Every structure is written in structure tokens, then in C-alpha cells.
Amino acid sequence: MSAERRASIRYEIQFEEVQIAIHPNRKLYPIKDISTGGLAIEYSPATDEPFESEAIDISAIDYDRFYLPKIACKTVYDIPTLMEDRSFRGGAMRIRGLKFVELTKKQEDELDTLLKSCFKSPAQ
């Protein structure tokens, strides 16, 4: 039995309108889950160019056009995953975990507002 190692509660995304743009190319990725300490994205290495995640922007289309720019972060894991609830498309998928680094007080407050407003239950 494995113990939960995360320092913060993760919230599952209920809709795909919450996404991140990874700098410098600013390509958009849907968020898989999020917490006050970081988030995870799912991507296809076959179709997406390799990226370094040093800064991201978080946006939520359905939540009053929420926008939280230039969050410093670092990759803490990048692992293969099964394509759950999807038809086989012949490509592999990966999950990348990003840890927020040195959030400002304003960024912490805005992230907290997003979590409380958009997400109702922690991820299982």
C-alpha cells in the first residue's frame, strides 16, 4: 500500500477550459489536476514538440476569463500513462508534473481563488 506523498490536496479538472500556456512558445495544454503546490498536464510526445517548463500561464475560459500569468515552475516528473477513456489513436501519452516555484503573495491568492471557485472535490 503506497502512502500519499503530496504536500497539497490535488483537485481534478471537471472541464477542459482550464489550461496552461508553456513559455516560450505558449502552446496550450489542458490541466489534468492542480493544487496550491503544482499541477499535472497530459500530452502526446508524438505530436507535441519537446518543451522546458520554466514559466506557465494559467487561464480558465469559463471562470470569468481567469488569467494568472508567468508562474515560475519546474518539472518534477514526466511519465508514460495509459490512454484512459479514449479510443486507441496509435500514440503514446505522458503526464508531466510541474511544481510551482516562488509564487508571489498575489499569485498565491489568485490560485487559491481559482481552486475554491472552479473545483469542488479533491482528486482521488
Backbone hydrogen bonds, N-H to C=O, Kabsch-Sander energy under -0.5 kcal/mol:
donor,donor_aa,acceptor,acceptor_aa,energy
11,Y,34,I,-3.4
12,E,121,S,-0.8
13,I,32,K,-1.5
18,V,15,F,-0.8
19,Q,17,E,-0.6
19,Q,59,S,-2.6
20,I,29,Y,-2.8
21,A,57,D,-2.1
22,I,27,K,-1.7
23,H,21,A,-0.5
23,H,55,A,-2.5
26,R,22,I,-2.5
27,K,22,I,-0.7
29,Y,20,I,-2.5
31,I,18,V,-1.7
32,K,40,A,-3.3
33,D,40,A,-1.0
34,I,11,Y,-2.0
35,S,38,G,-2.8
39,L,98,L,-2.2
40,A,33,D,-2.5
41,I,96,R,-2.2
42,E,30,P,-0.8
43,Y,94,R,-2.6
47,T,44,S,-0.6
48,D,44,S,-2.6
54,E,52,E,-0.9
56,I,71,I,-1.9
57,D,21,A,-1.9
58,I,68,L,-2.6
59,S,19,Q,-2.6
60,A,66,F,-2.1
61,I,17,E,-1.8
64,D,62,D,-1.1
65,R,61,I,-0.9
66,F,60,A,-1.2
66,F,63,Y,-1.6
68,L,58,I,-3.2
71,I,56,I,-3.3
72,A,70,K,-0.6
73,C,54,E,-1.5
74,K,99,K,-1.9
76,V,97,G,-2.9
77,Y,97,G,-1.2
79,I,95,I,-2.5
81,T,93,M,-2.2
84,E,82,L,-1.6
86,R,83,M,-1.1
93,M,81,T,-0.7
94,R,43,Y,-2.8
95,I,79,I,-3.0
96,R,41,I,-2.5
97,G,77,Y,-2.5
97,G,95,I,-0.5
98,L,39,L,-3.3
99,K,74,K,-3.0
100,F,37,G,-2.5
101,V,72,A,-3.0
108,E,104,T,-2.5
109,D,105,K,-2.4
110,E,106,K,-2.4
111,L,107,Q,-2.6
112,D,108,E,-2.3
113,T,109,D,-2.1
114,L,110,E,-2.2
115,L,111,L,-2.5
116,K,112,D,-2.4
117,S,113,T,-2.0
118,C,114,L,-2.7
119,F,115,L,-1.4
123,A,10,R,-3.4
